[in-house]
Amino acid sequence: MKNNKRKLKNSLIAFSIVLIASSFCFGCQWKDIFTESNLKSSTSSNLVSGTIAFEQSGPVGGGYPNVVTWDPNVPGKIYFGSDIGGTGVSTDYGKSFITSCKGLGYQDSHQKIAALNAVNVNGSTVIVGGTGFKGIGGEVISSSNGGDSWNVDSADISFSAQNSNAPLPSGRPRSTDPSLIQWVSGATWVAGTYKDGVWISTDNRSNWTKLNNIFGTGAVHVRAMAKHPTDSNAVYVGLWGDHSSIPNKGLWLISNLNGTPSGTKISNIPDVVESMVVLGNRLYLACGRFGVRRYVPSNGNLSDITGSIGTAVMSTAIHGDANTWNTDRIVVGTADGNGDIWLSDDSGTSWTNTTASGVSKNPWGSNENLLVFDTHGNWALGGAKCDIAAIQVSPHDANKWVVCSTSAIWTTEDSGVTWRPANGFQILTYRDVDINDSGVIAVGNIDHDLLVSNNGGGNWNSVGLGGVTTGHGLTFSPDGSELALANNERDNNTTLGKFGIVSALNTSSPTINEVSNTASPKRIIGCSWVAFPGGTERIIAAVDGGGIRTIDKPGNTWNTWTTRTTSFMGAQTNNGLRCSVVSNGAAVSFVYDRKSGVWRTTDYGVNWTQVLTTAAGKDQGYLAYDSVNDILYISTPTEVLRMDNASSSSTVYNLSFPTNNPGAMGLDPTGRLVVFAQPLNAGNSECALYRNVYPNTNQNAWSDIADNNLRRVAPTVTDLAVSDDYIVLISNGKGMIISSND
């Protein structure tokens, strides 16, 4: 996002003052400052009249990048795959990345990339990937246009881009590797899955057949794969077997892929093969806590070359550059101890730890550290909590390497002398976003607590209460000078949540003061901040598994929490960790409880009435409120509704949304309604951002304002906010994107 923030138009400010001065509603949050006639006189149609230009914004880093692969035909081009953030591309040897997931937006598992391999197929680059979560709901995906867009080839097989189940390691390393899908020849491909063995396709990945009786009976957990040095119809398969209950382990050779395949176990190889690379006629194997091995198939020679790397850590990733039998360049990444990168230029006879002397935590082209490493310094490369998932040496320049590790992609252009994290790389999960009248953007984030920007996303400041990771349930005070923040444990509702009030929002150092907690172990996932005539302020909070609670500030101090109702807001088992709450800044508030529907209060949160019985799921169920005209807009799982006279009526009108999969929504100060639409299926593969300029009178005035950048990122949007200046969309796994609001 560009650093310059457009000021509110003088005419809008003047008009706002007139409206506020003429109002009898104390503390109302004005959502509509134009009359219908003014709107129509300034807009000739329902089409966009200005420039919408979305750019990724916010801190880079975060999440977990799983795999990287170099384009074999384009020097400097790299593709990455991540655990929840889909795919992306770099064209400058990994110094900077952009998200590029067009075509993968309609199913959650498409964003979970466990394998990614760029293959030279008869002179053209084909990028193939494997997706899924613990062997469930995955696909084989591909791109033939350099990662600009993606196709789903098959849903026959599944991989796992996240943590494993026993007996595999539950945390790191994961069952991921760039090599897990290999091209054999012609239309034949072979793939290694998370727990279902090896599969083959003879029709360019459209259909897959499991290779049975290759390893014998019992579980088969594939960790790596490599083509045989000399036999084009044979591959080596590395298995995880460091557990007595797993009969099949170590290194296997699968031969005769163009006929009747058969498997042979290679003797004396350790029980775990996490990663492998073929250099010349030699195989180099990263074998977890067993260390590193060198294997020569032609003569069966096997050498333990672990050396100074040792076995106190796991050797999890390996790659290199072929020279002679005793001068191969080998690069090894470790995990579960320290996430280091080791280099040998003599085929493993001696090793140098390239990260031992430290790394730069500021990305290429920047003098500022990644925010994630200011908070979690030991996640950085070489740190005690850093795990290396993948490492790849450029086929075009052996001095340039790229590494996937905890929270960042790292690159070097001088064989490890200098390491920096990649710029632009985002695998960040946000929960809630809001914008106040002066243009301050507040975003709740898993890795950084609360992020605040007062210059349109040019710079961000982090503030939180410590001990927890997720910020959501955001709402500004009626005058916009303060912000309420719920700080909660992200995965389970079993840890005491925290609640705070953030001040000094327009400075580079926002401050936070904790408010007495809700009853443990309940977390706040949505709230509104309202004011009574006379000055008392109240926060109305929707609590996960705890109903509705309020807390008052009659003077300068917040008192204790009061439970108002437990008739709704049960445990939110749909895993979205946010609840849409809107208000008029005074007596009226609405809550979309995704388990039961929409509820209304007209007495500052004391009593509640259900006004809609439509339940919602993850990333569904959103509200927007035009308090001036008392109109509530509702995004259900299948339609967008309008409720006129919303403080007293429950009658709804269908606004004829262009698709039946609406999501997050927001209403800008001129009364325009913006609604995100996630792709429905492979035939409708692009996301959309629809705007209705006349939602209060016209059911059909929708236009798609999504630009190519938004479609390229294809985020799973968790929330959005719209002001006179900005449109901000936040996502689960792809950071945030911001555009000026024309």
Secondary structure as UniProt FT lines:
FT   HELIX           10..21
FT   TURN            26..27
FT   HELIX           36..42
FT   STRAND          55..57
FT   STRAND          65..70
FT   TURN            75..76
FT   STRAND          78..82
FT   STRAND          87..90
FT   TURN            93..94
FT   STRAND          98..99
FT   TURN            102..103
FT   TURN            105..106
FT   HELIX           108..111
FT   STRAND          113..121
FT   TURN            122..123
FT   STRAND          124..131
FT   TURN            134..135
FT   STRAND          140..143
FT   TURN            146..147
FT   STRAND          151..154
FT   TURN            166..167
FT   TURN            178..179
FT   STRAND          181..185
FT   TURN            186..187
FT   STRAND          188..192
FT   STRAND          198..201
FT   TURN            204..205
FT   STRAND          209..210
FT   TURN            212..213
FT   STRAND          222..227
FT   TURN            232..233
FT   STRAND          235..240
FT   TURN            244..245
FT   STRAND          250..255
FT   TURN            257..258
FT   STRAND          262..265
FT   TURN            267..268
FT   STRAND          275..279
FT   TURN            280..281
FT   STRAND          282..286
FT   TURN            289..290
FT   STRAND          292..296
FT   TURN            297..300
FT   STRAND          301..304
FT   HELIX           307..309
FT   STRAND          314..321
FT   TURN            325..326
FT   STRAND          329..335
FT   STRAND          341..344
FT   TURN            347..348
FT   STRAND          352..353
FT   TURN            354..357
FT   TURN            364..365
FT   HELIX           371..375
FT   HELIX           377..379
FT   TURN            381..382
FT   TURN            384..385
FT   STRAND          388..393
FT   TURN            398..399
FT   STRAND          401..405
FT   TURN            406..407
FT   STRAND          408..412
FT   TURN            415..416
FT   STRAND          420..421
FT   STRAND          429..435
FT   TURN            437..438
FT   STRAND          441..445
FT   TURN            446..448
FT   STRAND          449..453
FT   TURN            456..457
FT   STRAND          461..463
FT   STRAND          470..476
FT   TURN            478..479
FT   STRAND          483..488
FT   TURN            493..494
FT   STRAND          498..503
FT   TURN            505..506
FT   STRAND          511..515
FT   TURN            520..521
FT   STRAND          523..531
FT   TURN            533..534
FT   STRAND          537..544
FT   TURN            545..546
FT   STRAND          547..553
FT   STRAND          562..565
FT   TURN            573..574
FT   STRAND          580..583
FT   STRAND          589..593
FT   TURN            594..596
FT   STRAND          597..601
FT   TURN            604..605
FT   STRAND          609..612
FT   TURN            618..619
FT   STRAND          622..626
FT   TURN            627..630
FT   STRAND          631..635
FT   STRAND          640..643
FT   TURN            644..648
FT   STRAND          653..654
FT   STRAND          662..667
FT   STRAND          673..677
FT   HELIX           682..684
FT   STRAND          688..692
FT   TURN            695..697
FT   STRAND          702..704
FT   HELIX           708..713
FT   STRAND          717..722
FT   STRAND          726..732
FT   STRAND          736..740
//
